[in-house]
Amino acid sequence: MVRPVYKRIVLKLSGEALQGKKSHGIDQSVLVSISRQIKDLRNLKVDVAVVLGGGNIFRGLENTGSRGLDMDRSVADYMGCLPLS
């Protein structure tokens, strides 16, 4: 059996990593692949914290004509670093 070097890890994923070969959005096959790899780590009893980048999503709303969120760039940057666990 494989023995992990670390018992806990933080996995930082950029929004761009989730789009795969698509020009925008989230590629479901990439999401499934990453999910399976995280599940494999959990099966090895490794605690995994996921930080998912999303700053580009929130900053991109400025360019779509949508003013619903109306947030500063720095706030959008922080939104891109919210941990999921």
N, C-alpha and C positions, 0 to 999 in steps of 0.2 A: 504494500500500500504506500502511496505517495505521502510523505510527511511535509506539510507546508512549512516554509521558513518563517512566515509571519502568521500570527493569530488574528490580527485585525489589519484591514487595509482601507484606504480611501481611494475610490476610483473616480477620477474627474473625467467626464465626457463632455466634449464640446458639442454644441448643436450641429456643427458641420459634420462631426463624426457620425451622427445619426442619420444624416441625409444620404449616406452612401454615395452612389453614382448619380443620384437625382440632382437636379439643379436647385431644388428647394424642398422644404418639408422633411418628413421622416420616412425613411425607407423601412418598411415593416420587416423585411428579411434581415436587415442589420439589427433591428431591435430584438428580434427573436434570437439571433445569434449571440448577442451580448447577454440577453437574459439567460440563455442556456449556460453560458460561461460563468455567470454569477451563481447560478444554481449549482454548478459543479464545485465552485469554491465553497458554497454553503454546505455541500455534502461532505467537504473536508473539514468542517467545523471552523471555517474562517469567517469572522465577522466582516461584513462588507458595508461600508457607507458609500453612497453614490452621490456625487455632486454633478448636477446636470447643468450645463451652460445653456443660458436662454437669453442672454443680453442682446444678441443680434435680433431675436424675435421682437423684443420690446422696442429696441431702437428702430427696427424696420417699420413699425407702425407709424412713425413720423413721416415716412415716405409714401405711405399708402393713402394719405388724405384722411385717415382716421384720427380724430383728435380725442377719442374716448378716454385714453389713459393720460395723455398730456403730462408726461414725466420728464425730468431732467435726464441727461445722458448718464450721469453718475448713478442715479437710482436704477436705471436700466442695467448698468454694469453690475450693480449689487444683486439685482434679480437673477442675473446669470450665474450666481454663485450660491444659491440657496441649496442646502443639503437635503437629500431625500434619504430617509433611513427607516 
